[in-house]
Structure formats: structure tokens, C-alpha cells
Amino acid sequence: MITVFQKSADELSVSFPYTPERVKHIKRISGRRWDPKSKCWLVPNTSGSQSQLKHEFQEEEIIWDSMTQEKTKDEKELAVQPTDSNNALTHQDSEWVKWCGLKSKTLTHKE
């Protein structure tokens, strides 16, 4: 599972359990950098970077911060309304969000 949060107006924070294959994929994203302090990958907050993330991790579930993912008209029409159960962060997710210094927000995911 790949988790993407908006770190700032200019950057997205990308995290995932380590595998050499995932690192190979994230290194293909233009402008990416490793942040040793937060232990997350940072990528530019652009539609191009978002497209690259979707392409590189197309075989994986990506959980997007709802403020991050730019949706097309078709995606908006197909969006499922969140419920309490699919809108809740797990304890582990909540701890990761705190650890990275991010604020918890509603999450959506690509199915």
C-alpha cells in the first residue's frame, strides 16, 4: 500500500513499506527526494507527479489524502461517498500521520 499526503502546497509525502521494487519505482518520479527526518519520500505537488505516481504504482493500492488527488470530471461522478467505516484511519495510519508531522484528513483510495 502506498500512502500519499499533502506535506505542503509544493510537496507530497509518499510512504510505503520498504521493498527494493518500490524504491525503484519512486526513483523514476521527477523531482523526488528522500526526507531522512520524516523517513518519507517527497515529490512535487503537481498533476504530472500525481500521474507518475499512479503509473509507477498502478499495481498497488494508493491511499490519497483527499486534498491531494486531482480528480477528473469522470472520477468525481464515480466517487463513492465516504462512510464512517471507510473514512476512518487505522491506529497505525494515525500514528504514521503524527510521526510525519502531518495533519489527519479524510482519505480516499484508488480501487
Jmol script that loads the backbone (N, CA, C; Angstrom):
load data "model"
ATOM      1  N   MET A   1       0.844  -1.167   0.000  1.00  0.00           N
ATOM      2  CA  MET A   1       0.000   0.000   0.000  1.00  0.00           C
ATOM      3  C   MET A   1       0.896   1.239   0.000  1.00  0.00           C
ATOM      4  N   ILE A   2       0.549   2.188  -0.841  1.00  0.00           N
ATOM      5  CA  ILE A   2       1.271   3.446  -0.965  1.00  0.00           C
ATOM      6  C   ILE A   2       0.375   4.529  -0.369  1.00  0.00           C
ATOM      7  N   THR A   3       0.932   5.375   0.492  1.00  0.00           N
ATOM      8  CA  THR A   3       0.155   6.438   1.120  1.00  0.00           C
ATOM      9  C   THR A   3       0.708   7.780   0.681  1.00  0.00           C
ATOM     10  N   VAL A   4      -0.193   8.665   0.211  1.00  0.00           N
ATOM     11  CA  VAL A   4       0.211   9.979  -0.294  1.00  0.00           C
ATOM     12  C   VAL A   4      -0.540  11.064   0.478  1.00  0.00           C
ATOM     13  N   PHE A   5       0.221  11.957   1.109  1.00  0.00           N
ATOM     14  CA  PHE A   5      -0.338  13.086   1.838  1.00  0.00           C
ATOM     15  C   PHE A   5       0.238  14.378   1.290  1.00  0.00           C
ATOM     16  N   GLN A   6      -0.513  15.446   1.401  1.00  0.00           N
ATOM     17  CA  GLN A   6      -0.002  16.755   1.034  1.00  0.00           C
ATOM     18  C   GLN A   6       0.815  17.277   2.206  1.00  0.00           C
ATOM     19  N   LYS A   7       2.126  17.358   2.034  1.00  0.00           N
ATOM     20  CA  LYS A   7       3.034  17.831   3.083  1.00  0.00           C
ATOM     21  C   LYS A   7       3.000  19.348   3.160  1.00  0.00           C
ATOM     22  N   SER A   8       2.979  19.979   1.988  1.00  0.00           N
ATOM     23  CA  SER A   8       2.898  21.440   1.886  1.00  0.00           C
ATOM     24  C   SER A   8       2.232  21.756   0.556  1.00  0.00           C
ATOM     25  N   ALA A   9       2.074  23.036   0.274  1.00  0.00           N
ATOM     26  CA  ALA A   9       1.470  23.418  -1.007  1.00  0.00           C
ATOM     27  C   ALA A   9       2.311  22.922  -2.181  1.00  0.00           C
ATOM     28  N   ASP A  10       3.612  22.762  -1.945  1.00  0.00           N
ATOM     29  CA  ASP A  10       4.529  22.398  -3.028  1.00  0.00           C
ATOM     30  C   ASP A  10       4.946  20.940  -3.063  1.00  0.00           C
ATOM     31  N   GLU A  11       4.689  20.199  -1.967  1.00  0.00           N
ATOM     32  CA  GLU A  11       5.206  18.839  -1.904  1.00  0.00           C
ATOM     33  C   GLU A  11       4.176  17.837  -1.395  1.00  0.00           C
ATOM     34  N   LEU A  12       4.314  16.613  -1.927  1.00  0.00           N
ATOM     35  CA  LEU A  12       3.541  15.475  -1.455  1.00  0.00           C
ATOM     36  C   LEU A  12       4.487  14.552  -0.704  1.00  0.00           C
ATOM     37  N   SER A  13       3.983  13.957   0.362  1.00  0.00           N
ATOM     38  CA  SER A  13       4.729  12.975   1.133  1.00  0.00           C
ATOM     39  C   SER A  13       4.237  11.597   0.707  1.00  0.00           C
ATOM     40  N   VAL A  14       5.165  10.738   0.302  1.00  0.00           N
ATOM     41  CA  VAL A  14       4.817   9.397  -0.169  1.00  0.00           C
ATOM     42  C   VAL A  14       5.514   8.385   0.726  1.00  0.00           C
ATOM     43  N   SER A  15       4.735   7.443   1.271  1.00  0.00           N
ATOM     44  CA  SER A  15       5.354   6.424   2.103  1.00  0.00           C
ATOM     45  C   SER A  15       4.797   5.054   1.760  1.00  0.00           C
ATOM     46  N   PHE A  16       5.608   4.050   2.066  1.00  0.00           N
ATOM     47  CA  PHE A  16       5.234   2.665   1.802  1.00  0.00           C
ATOM     48  C   PHE A  16       6.190   1.757   2.558  1.00  0.00           C
ATOM     49  N   PRO A  17       5.750   0.534   2.843  1.00  0.00           N
ATOM     50  CA  PRO A  17       6.690  -0.433   3.415  1.00  0.00           C
ATOM     51  C   PRO A  17       7.813  -0.693   2.404  1.00  0.00           C
ATOM     52  N   TYR A  18       9.034  -0.738   2.882  1.00  0.00           N
ATOM     53  CA  TYR A  18      10.192  -0.855   2.006  1.00  0.00           C
ATOM     54  C   TYR A  18      10.219  -2.166   1.230  1.00  0.00           C
ATOM     55  N   THR A  19      10.435  -2.027  -0.075  1.00  0.00           N
ATOM     56  CA  THR A  19      10.873  -3.133  -0.921  1.00  0.00           C
ATOM     57  C   THR A  19      11.783  -2.496  -1.969  1.00  0.00           C
ATOM     58  N   PRO A  20      12.787  -3.209  -2.454  1.00  0.00           N
ATOM     59  CA  PRO A  20      13.650  -2.647  -3.493  1.00  0.00           C
ATOM     60  C   PRO A  20      12.851  -2.233  -4.746  1.00  0.00           C
ATOM     61  N   GLU A  21      11.815  -3.000  -5.071  1.00  0.00           N
ATOM     62  CA  GLU A  21      10.996  -2.703  -6.250  1.00  0.00           C
ATOM     63  C   GLU A  21      10.278  -1.352  -6.100  1.00  0.00           C
ATOM     64  N   ARG A  22       9.714  -1.091  -4.916  1.00  0.00           N
ATOM     65  CA  ARG A  22       9.024   0.186  -4.688  1.00  0.00           C
ATOM     66  C   ARG A  22       9.994   1.355  -4.758  1.00  0.00           C
ATOM     67  N   VAL A  23      11.181   1.179  -4.208  1.00  0.00           N
ATOM     68  CA  VAL A  23      12.194   2.246  -4.271  1.00  0.00           C
ATOM     69  C   VAL A  23      12.566   2.514  -5.729  1.00  0.00           C
ATOM     70  N   LYS A  24      12.688   1.461  -6.509  1.00  0.00           N
ATOM     71  CA  LYS A  24      12.986   1.608  -7.944  1.00  0.00           C
ATOM     72  C   LYS A  24      11.896   2.452  -8.625  1.00  0.00           C
ATOM     73  N   HIS A  25      10.629   2.190  -8.271  1.00  0.00           N
ATOM     74  CA  HIS A  25       9.515   2.935  -8.864  1.00  0.00           C
ATOM     75  C   HIS A  25       9.512   4.403  -8.424  1.00  0.00           C
ATOM     76  N   ILE A  26       9.704   4.665  -7.134  1.00  0.00           N
ATOM     77  CA  ILE A  26       9.653   6.054  -6.654  1.00  0.00           C
ATOM     78  C   ILE A  26      10.800   6.866  -7.245  1.00  0.00           C
ATOM     79  N   LYS A  27      11.939   6.216  -7.488  1.00  0.00           N
ATOM     80  CA  LYS A  27      13.093   6.936  -8.060  1.00  0.00           C
ATOM     81  C   LYS A  27      12.869   7.342  -9.511  1.00  0.00           C
ATOM     82  N   ARG A  28      11.836   6.822 -10.146  1.00  0.00           N
ATOM     83  CA  ARG A  28      11.504   7.225 -11.521  1.00  0.00           C
ATOM     84  C   ARG A  28      10.685   8.518 -11.555  1.00  0.00           C
ATOM     85  N   ILE A  29      10.254   9.008 -10.403  1.00  0.00           N
ATOM     86  CA  ILE A  29       9.421  10.213 -10.336  1.00  0.00           C
ATOM     87  C   ILE A  29      10.318  11.445 -10.368  1.00  0.00           C
ATOM     88  N   SER A  30      10.052  12.322 -11.296  1.00  0.00           N
ATOM     89  CA  SER A  30      10.853  13.537 -11.450  1.00  0.00           C
ATOM     90  C   SER A  30      10.767  14.410 -10.204  1.00  0.00           C
ATOM     91  N   GLY A  31      11.929  14.875  -9.717  1.00  0.00           N
ATOM     92  CA  GLY A  31      11.960  15.793  -8.591  1.00  0.00           C
ATOM     93  C   GLY A  31      11.787  15.147  -7.231  1.00  0.00           C
ATOM     94  N   ARG A  32      11.762  13.815  -7.188  1.00  0.00           N
ATOM     95  CA  ARG A  32      11.570  13.140  -5.902  1.00  0.00           C
ATOM     96  C   ARG A  32      12.838  13.267  -5.064  1.00  0.00           C
ATOM     97  N   ARG A  33      12.639  13.215  -3.714  1.00  0.00           N
ATOM     98  CA  ARG A  33      13.780  13.195  -2.811  1.00  0.00           C
ATOM     99  C   ARG A  33      13.379  12.491  -1.524  1.00  0.00           C
ATOM    100  N   TRP A  34      14.343  11.871  -0.881  1.00  0.00           N
ATOM    101  CA  TRP A  34      14.136  11.187   0.387  1.00  0.00           C
ATOM    102  C   TRP A  34      14.306  12.206   1.507  1.00  0.00           C
ATOM    103  N   ASP A  35      13.392  12.231   2.449  1.00  0.00           N
ATOM    104  CA  ASP A  35      13.491  13.106   3.616  1.00  0.00           C
ATOM    105  C   ASP A  35      13.857  12.237   4.813  1.00  0.00           C
ATOM    106  N   PRO A  36      15.129  12.239   5.219  1.00  0.00           N
ATOM    107  CA  PRO A  36      15.547  11.354   6.311  1.00  0.00           C
ATOM    108  C   PRO A  36      14.899  11.711   7.651  1.00  0.00           C
ATOM    109  N   LYS A  37      14.539  12.963   7.845  1.00  0.00           N
ATOM    110  CA  LYS A  37      13.924  13.364   9.111  1.00  0.00           C
ATOM    111  C   LYS A  37      12.555  12.699   9.293  1.00  0.00           C
ATOM    112  N   SER A  38      11.712  12.771   8.266  1.00  0.00           N
ATOM    113  CA  SER A  38      10.373  12.175   8.368  1.00  0.00           C
ATOM    114  C   SER A  38      10.324  10.756   7.817  1.00  0.00           C
ATOM    115  N   LYS A  39      11.424  10.310   7.209  1.00  0.00           N
ATOM    116  CA  LYS A  39      11.515   8.981   6.612  1.00  0.00           C
ATOM    117  C   LYS A  39      10.396   8.750   5.602  1.00  0.00           C
ATOM    118  N   CYS A  40      10.175   9.755   4.757  1.00  0.00           N
ATOM    119  CA  CYS A  40       9.174   9.698   3.694  1.00  0.00           C
ATOM    120  C   CYS A  40       9.824  10.207   2.412  1.00  0.00           C
ATOM    121  N   TRP A  41       9.279   9.785   1.286  1.00  0.00           N
ATOM    122  CA  TRP A  41       9.689  10.359   0.014  1.00  0.00           C
ATOM    123  C   TRP A  41       8.872  11.621  -0.223  1.00  0.00           C
ATOM    124  N   LEU A  42       9.498  12.656  -0.761  1.00  0.00           N
ATOM    125  CA  LEU A  42       8.803  13.889  -1.107  1.00  0.00           C
ATOM    126  C   LEU A  42       8.862  14.053  -2.614  1.00  0.00           C
ATOM    127  N   VAL A  43       7.723  14.386  -3.200  1.00  0.00           N
ATOM    128  CA  VAL A  43       7.643  14.632  -4.643  1.00  0.00           C
ATOM    129  C   VAL A  43       6.930  15.958  -4.860  1.00  0.00           C
ATOM    130  N   PRO A  44       7.192  16.625  -5.985  1.00  0.00           N
ATOM    131  CA  PRO A  44       6.495  17.884  -6.260  1.00  0.00           C
ATOM    132  C   PRO A  44       4.986  17.673  -6.291  1.00  0.00           C
ATOM    133  N   ASN A  45       4.245  18.639  -5.769  1.00  0.00           N
ATOM    134  CA  ASN A  45       2.779  18.564  -5.757  1.00  0.00           C
ATOM    135  C   ASN A  45       2.254  19.129  -7.071  1.00  0.00           C
ATOM    136  N   THR A  46       2.374  18.311  -8.111  1.00  0.00           N
ATOM    137  CA  THR A  46       1.916  18.712  -9.444  1.00  0.00           C
ATOM    138  C   THR A  46       1.072  17.588 -10.033  1.00  0.00           C
ATOM    139  N   SER A  47       0.264  17.929 -11.014  1.00  0.00           N
ATOM    140  CA  SER A  47      -0.533  16.887 -11.675  1.00  0.00           C
ATOM    141  C   SER A  47       0.389  15.890 -12.376  1.00  0.00           C
ATOM    142  N   GLY A  48       1.533  16.351 -12.862  1.00  0.00           N
ATOM    143  CA  GLY A  48       2.492  15.456 -13.505  1.00  0.00           C
ATOM    144  C   GLY A  48       3.038  14.413 -12.537  1.00  0.00           C
ATOM    145  N   SER A  49       3.397  14.852 -11.330  1.00  0.00           N
ATOM    146  CA  SER A  49       3.894  13.914 -10.311  1.00  0.00           C
ATOM    147  C   SER A  49       2.804  12.934  -9.905  1.00  0.00           C
ATOM    148  N   GLN A  50       1.573  13.439  -9.786  1.00  0.00           N
ATOM    149  CA  GLN A  50       0.463  12.557  -9.435  1.00  0.00           C
ATOM    150  C   GLN A  50       0.259  11.499 -10.512  1.00  0.00           C
ATOM    151  N   SER A  51       0.352  11.910 -11.768  1.00  0.00           N
ATOM    152  CA  SER A  51       0.225  10.948 -12.876  1.00  0.00           C
ATOM    153  C   SER A  51       1.348   9.922 -12.839  1.00  0.00           C
ATOM    154  N   GLN A  52       2.569  10.383 -12.557  1.00  0.00           N
ATOM    155  CA  GLN A  52       3.701   9.462 -12.474  1.00  0.00           C
ATOM    156  C   GLN A  52       3.501   8.469 -11.325  1.00  0.00           C
ATOM    157  N   LEU A  53       3.029   8.951 -10.177  1.00  0.00           N
ATOM    158  CA  LEU A  53       2.762   8.049  -9.044  1.00  0.00           C
ATOM    159  C   LEU A  53       1.741   6.987  -9.429  1.00  0.00           C
ATOM    160  N   LYS A  54       0.658   7.414 -10.072  1.00  0.00           N
ATOM    161  CA  LYS A  54      -0.379   6.468 -10.492  1.00  0.00           C
ATOM    162  C   LYS A  54       0.194   5.429 -11.449  1.00  0.00           C
ATOM    163  N   HIS A  55       1.028   5.881 -12.370  1.00  0.00           N
ATOM    164  CA  HIS A  55       1.619   4.972 -13.352  1.00  0.00           C
ATOM    165  C   HIS A  55       2.612   4.007 -12.694  1.00  0.00           C
ATOM    166  N   GLU A  56       3.522   4.541 -11.893  1.00  0.00           N
ATOM    167  CA  GLU A  56       4.564   3.710 -11.283  1.00  0.00           C
ATOM    168  C   GLU A  56       3.998   2.682 -10.308  1.00  0.00           C
ATOM    169  N   PHE A  57       2.915   3.038  -9.623  1.00  0.00           N
ATOM    170  CA  PHE A  57       2.344   2.153  -8.623  1.00  0.00           C
ATOM    171  C   PHE A  57       0.966   1.643  -9.038  1.00  0.00           C
ATOM    172  N   GLN A  58       0.773   1.465 -10.347  1.00  0.00           N
ATOM    173  CA  GLN A  58      -0.533   1.048 -10.858  1.00  0.00           C
ATOM    174  C   GLN A  58      -0.968  -0.321 -10.364  1.00  0.00           C
ATOM    175  N   GLU A  59      -0.051  -1.150  -9.962  1.00  0.00           N
ATOM    176  CA  GLU A  59      -0.381  -2.487  -9.473  1.00  0.00           C
ATOM    177  C   GLU A  59      -0.637  -2.509  -7.968  1.00  0.00           C
ATOM    178  N   GLU A  60      -0.529  -1.351  -7.322  1.00  0.00           N
ATOM    179  CA  GLU A  60      -0.665  -1.276  -5.870  1.00  0.00           C
ATOM    180  C   GLU A  60      -1.836  -0.388  -5.481  1.00  0.00           C
ATOM    181  N   GLU A  61      -2.328  -0.599  -4.279  1.00  0.00           N
ATOM    182  CA  GLU A  61      -3.351   0.284  -3.740  1.00  0.00           C
ATOM    183  C   GLU A  61      -2.667   1.581  -3.302  1.00  0.00           C
ATOM    184  N   ILE A  62      -3.216   2.704  -3.737  1.00  0.00           N
ATOM    185  CA  ILE A  62      -2.695   4.007  -3.341  1.00  0.00           C
ATOM    186  C   ILE A  62      -3.768   4.692  -2.508  1.00  0.00           C
ATOM    187  N   ILE A  63      -3.393   5.120  -1.309  1.00  0.00           N
ATOM    188  CA  ILE A  63      -4.307   5.883  -0.468  1.00  0.00           C
ATOM    189  C   ILE A  63      -3.900   7.341  -0.585  1.00  0.00           C
ATOM    190  N   TRP A  64      -4.827   8.153  -1.077  1.00  0.00           N
ATOM    191  CA  TRP A  64      -4.577   9.573  -1.319  1.00  0.00           C
ATOM    192  C   TRP A  64      -5.246  10.408  -0.237  1.00  0.00           C
ATOM    193  N   ASP A  65      -4.544  11.396   0.241  1.00  0.00           N
ATOM    194  CA  ASP A  65      -5.144  12.440   1.057  1.00  0.00           C
ATOM    195  C   ASP A  65      -6.162  13.123   0.147  1.00  0.00           C
ATOM    196  N   SER A  66      -7.379  13.327   0.607  1.00  0.00           N
ATOM    197  CA  SER A  66      -8.417  13.890  -0.268  1.00  0.00           C
ATOM    198  C   SER A  66      -8.062  15.281  -0.772  1.00  0.00           C
ATOM    199  N   MET A  67      -7.163  15.986  -0.098  1.00  0.00           N
ATOM    200  CA  MET A  67      -6.733  17.311  -0.544  1.00  0.00           C
ATOM    201  C   MET A  67      -5.692  17.200  -1.662  1.00  0.00           C
ATOM    202  N   THR A  68      -5.137  16.022  -1.847  1.00  0.00           N
ATOM    203  CA  THR A  68      -4.025  15.830  -2.762  1.00  0.00           C
ATOM    204  C   THR A  68      -4.450  15.461  -4.170  1.00  0.00           C
ATOM    205  N   GLN A  69      -5.297  14.469  -4.290  1.00  0.00           N
ATOM    206  CA  GLN A  69      -5.593  13.912  -5.602  1.00  0.00           C
ATOM    207  C   GLN A  69      -6.477  14.838  -6.413  1.00  0.00           C
ATOM    208  N   GLU A  70      -5.981  15.190  -7.571  1.00  0.00           N
ATOM    209  CA  GLU A  70      -6.789  15.956  -8.508  1.00  0.00           C
ATOM    210  C   GLU A  70      -7.677  14.977  -9.253  1.00  0.00           C
ATOM    211  N   LYS A  71      -8.969  15.213  -9.201  1.00  0.00           N
ATOM    212  CA  LYS A  71      -9.911  14.299  -9.840  1.00  0.00           C
ATOM    213  C   LYS A  71     -10.427  14.893 -11.148  1.00  0.00           C
ATOM    214  N   THR A  72     -10.585  14.020 -12.132  1.00  0.00           N
ATOM    215  CA  THR A  72     -11.198  14.438 -13.380  1.00  0.00           C
ATOM    216  C   THR A  72     -12.709  14.445 -13.187  1.00  0.00           C
ATOM    217  N   LYS A  73     -13.432  14.997 -14.133  1.00  0.00           N
ATOM    218  CA  LYS A  73     -14.894  15.015 -14.053  1.00  0.00           C
ATOM    219  C   LYS A  73     -15.445  13.600 -13.913  1.00  0.00           C
ATOM    220  N   ASP A  74     -14.906  12.653 -14.692  1.00  0.00           N
ATOM    221  CA  ASP A  74     -15.373  11.263 -14.632  1.00  0.00           C
ATOM    222  C   ASP A  74     -15.128  10.658 -13.254  1.00  0.00           C
ATOM    223  N   GLU A  75     -13.977  10.917 -12.665  1.00  0.00           N
ATOM    224  CA  GLU A  75     -13.674  10.374 -11.342  1.00  0.00           C
ATOM    225  C   GLU A  75     -14.617  10.955 -10.291  1.00  0.00           C
ATOM    226  N   LYS A  76     -14.953  12.238 -10.411  1.00  0.00           N
ATOM    227  CA  LYS A  76     -15.867  12.861  -9.455  1.00  0.00           C
ATOM    228  C   LYS A  76     -17.244  12.209  -9.534  1.00  0.00           C
ATOM    229  N   GLU A  77     -17.697  11.911 -10.744  1.00  0.00           N
ATOM    230  CA  GLU A  77     -19.006  11.285 -10.918  1.00  0.00           C
ATOM    231  C   GLU A  77     -19.037   9.880 -10.343  1.00  0.00           C
ATOM    232  N   LEU A  78     -17.894   9.185 -10.369  1.00  0.00           N
ATOM    233  CA  LEU A  78     -17.820   7.817  -9.879  1.00  0.00           C
ATOM    234  C   LEU A  78     -17.455   7.724  -8.399  1.00  0.00           C
ATOM    235  N   ALA A  79     -17.136   8.863  -7.793  1.00  0.00           N
ATOM    236  CA  ALA A  79     -16.686   8.852  -6.396  1.00  0.00           C
ATOM    237  C   ALA A  79     -17.761   8.291  -5.479  1.00  0.00           C
ATOM    238  N   VAL A  80     -17.313   7.491  -4.538  1.00  0.00           N
ATOM    239  CA  VAL A  80     -18.213   6.924  -3.536  1.00  0.00           C
ATOM    240  C   VAL A  80     -18.208   7.867  -2.342  1.00  0.00           C
ATOM    241  N   GLN A  81     -19.385   8.134  -1.799  1.00  0.00           N
ATOM    242  CA  GLN A  81     -19.470   8.980  -0.619  1.00  0.00           C
ATOM    243  C   GLN A  81     -18.869   8.238   0.569  1.00  0.00           C
ATOM    244  N   PRO A  82     -18.002   8.906   1.337  1.00  0.00           N
ATOM    245  CA  PRO A  82     -17.369   8.221   2.463  1.00  0.00           C
ATOM    246  C   PRO A  82     -18.367   7.882   3.564  1.00  0.00           C
ATOM    247  N   THR A  83     -18.109   6.780   4.234  1.00  0.00           N
ATOM    248  CA  THR A  83     -18.885   6.402   5.405  1.00  0.00           C
ATOM    249  C   THR A  83     -17.945   6.434   6.595  1.00  0.00           C
ATOM    250  N   ASP A  84     -18.495   6.318   7.779  1.00  0.00           N
ATOM    251  CA  ASP A  84     -17.642   6.327   8.976  1.00  0.00           C
ATOM    252  C   ASP A  84     -16.602   5.221   8.922  1.00  0.00           C
ATOM    253  N   SER A  85     -16.962   4.044   8.383  1.00  0.00           N
ATOM    254  CA  SER A  85     -16.029   2.923   8.383  1.00  0.00           C
ATOM    255  C   SER A  85     -14.912   3.090   7.359  1.00  0.00           C
ATOM    256  N   ASN A  86     -15.220   3.576   6.148  1.00  0.00           N
ATOM    257  CA  ASN A  86     -14.143   3.698   5.168  1.00  0.00           C
ATOM    258  C   ASN A  86     -13.453   5.047   5.237  1.00  0.00           C
ATOM    259  N   ASN A  87     -13.897   5.918   6.115  1.00  0.00           N
ATOM    260  CA  ASN A  87     -13.298   7.233   6.272  1.00  0.00           C
ATOM    261  C   ASN A  87     -12.327   7.258   7.445  1.00  0.00           C
ATOM    262  N   ALA A  88     -12.365   6.250   8.283  1.00  0.00           N
ATOM    263  CA  ALA A  88     -11.562   6.244   9.499  1.00  0.00           C
ATOM    264  C   ALA A  88     -10.133   5.788   9.219  1.00  0.00           C
ATOM    265  N   LEU A  89      -9.207   6.422   9.907  1.00  0.00           N
ATOM    266  CA  LEU A  89      -7.821   5.983   9.847  1.00  0.00           C
ATOM    267  C   LEU A  89      -7.633   4.839  10.838  1.00  0.00           C
ATOM    268  N   THR A  90      -6.809   3.881  10.472  1.00  0.00           N
ATOM    269  CA  THR A  90      -6.453   2.866  11.445  1.00  0.00           C
ATOM    270  C   THR A  90      -5.517   3.506  12.453  1.00  0.00           C
ATOM    271  N   HIS A  91      -5.332   2.881  13.578  1.00  0.00           N
ATOM    272  CA  HIS A  91      -4.424   3.400  14.600  1.00  0.00           C
ATOM    273  C   HIS A  91      -3.023   3.564  14.020  1.00  0.00           C
ATOM    274  N   GLN A  92      -2.569   2.569  13.254  1.00  0.00           N
ATOM    275  CA  GLN A  92      -1.238   2.629  12.658  1.00  0.00           C
ATOM    276  C   GLN A  92      -1.125   3.816  11.706  1.00  0.00           C
ATOM    277  N   ASP A  93      -2.157   4.046  10.882  1.00  0.00           N
ATOM    278  CA  ASP A  93      -2.139   5.185   9.968  1.00  0.00           C
ATOM    279  C   ASP A  93      -2.081   6.493  10.747  1.00  0.00           C
ATOM    280  N   SER A  94      -2.879   6.585  11.818  1.00  0.00           N
ATOM    281  CA  SER A  94      -2.903   7.797  12.633  1.00  0.00           C
ATOM    282  C   SER A  94      -1.540   8.076  13.243  1.00  0.00           C
ATOM    283  N   GLU A  95      -0.875   7.035  13.722  1.00  0.00           N
ATOM    284  CA  GLU A  95       0.453   7.205  14.309  1.00  0.00           C
ATOM    285  C   GLU A  95       1.453   7.659  13.252  1.00  0.00           C
ATOM    286  N   TRP A  96       1.363   7.098  12.051  1.00  0.00           N
ATOM    287  CA  TRP A  96       2.267   7.492  10.974  1.00  0.00           C
ATOM    288  C   TRP A  96       2.058   8.958  10.624  1.00  0.00           C
ATOM    289  N   VAL A  97       0.798   9.384  10.531  1.00  0.00           N
ATOM    290  CA  VAL A  97       0.480  10.772  10.203  1.00  0.00           C
ATOM    291  C   VAL A  97       1.098  11.703  11.243  1.00  0.00           C
ATOM    292  N   LYS A  98       0.939  11.369  12.524  1.00  0.00           N
ATOM    293  CA  LYS A  98       1.525  12.190  13.599  1.00  0.00           C
ATOM    294  C   LYS A  98       3.041  12.205  13.488  1.00  0.00           C
ATOM    295  N   TRP A  99       3.645  11.031  13.256  1.00  0.00           N
ATOM    296  CA  TRP A  99       5.087  10.904  13.202  1.00  0.00           C
ATOM    297  C   TRP A  99       5.687  11.750  12.077  1.00  0.00           C
ATOM    298  N   CYS A 100       4.981  11.814  10.955  1.00  0.00           N
ATOM    299  CA  CYS A 100       5.467  12.607   9.819  1.00  0.00           C
ATOM    300  C   CYS A 100       5.160  14.099   9.984  1.00  0.00           C
ATOM    301  N   GLY A 101       4.471  14.455  11.063  1.00  0.00           N
ATOM    302  CA  GLY A 101       4.166  15.865  11.299  1.00  0.00           C
ATOM    303  C   GLY A 101       3.062  16.385  10.409  1.00  0.00           C
ATOM    304  N   LEU A 102       2.190  15.514   9.954  1.00  0.00           N
ATOM    305  CA  LEU A 102       1.097  15.907   9.076  1.00  0.00           C
ATOM    306  C   LEU A 102      -0.198  15.966   9.863  1.00  0.00           C
ATOM    307  N   LYS A 103      -1.185  16.638   9.297  1.00  0.00           N
ATOM    308  CA  LYS A 103      -2.499  16.679   9.916  1.00  0.00           C
ATOM    309  C   LYS A 103      -3.369  15.615   9.286  1.00  0.00           C
ATOM    310  N   SER A 104      -4.147  14.947  10.109  1.00  0.00           N
ATOM    311  CA  SER A 104      -5.058  13.912   9.629  1.00  0.00           C
ATOM    312  C   SER A 104      -6.167  14.559   8.810  1.00  0.00           C
ATOM    313  N   LYS A 105      -6.451  13.973   7.653  1.00  0.00           N
ATOM    314  CA  LYS A 105      -7.503  14.454   6.769  1.00  0.00           C
ATOM    315  C   LYS A 105      -8.268  13.262   6.246  1.00  0.00           C
ATOM    316  N   THR A 106      -9.393  13.515   5.626  1.00  0.00           N
ATOM    317  CA  THR A 106     -10.168  12.440   5.019  1.00  0.00           C
ATOM    318  C   THR A 106      -9.327  11.776   3.938  1.00  0.00           C
ATOM    319  N   LEU A 107      -9.343  10.464   3.910  1.00  0.00           N
ATOM    320  CA  LEU A 107      -8.583   9.713   2.920  1.00  0.00           C
ATOM    321  C   LEU A 107      -9.506   9.056   1.920  1.00  0.00           C
ATOM    322  N   THR A 108      -9.039   8.950   0.697  1.00  0.00           N
ATOM    323  CA  THR A 108      -9.723   8.162  -0.307  1.00  0.00           C
ATOM    324  C   THR A 108      -8.685   7.211  -0.881  1.00  0.00           C
ATOM    325  N   HIS A 109      -9.097   6.212  -1.595  1.00  0.00           N
ATOM    326  CA  HIS A 109      -8.130   5.304  -2.196  1.00  0.00           C
ATOM    327  C   HIS A 109      -8.577   4.888  -3.593  1.00  0.00           C
ATOM    328  N   LYS A 110      -7.576   4.515  -4.368  1.00  0.00           N
ATOM    329  CA  LYS A 110      -7.809   4.046  -5.727  1.00  0.00           C
ATOM    330  C   LYS A 110      -8.104   2.562  -5.651  1.00  0.00           C
ATOM    331  N   GLU A 111      -9.207   2.151  -6.268  1.00  0.00           N
ATOM    332  CA  GLU A 111      -9.545   0.731  -6.232  1.00  0.00           C
ATOM    333  C   GLU A 111      -9.224   0.085  -7.551  1.00  0.00           C
TER     334      GLU A 111
END
end "model"
wireframe off; spacefill off
backbone 0.3
color backbone group
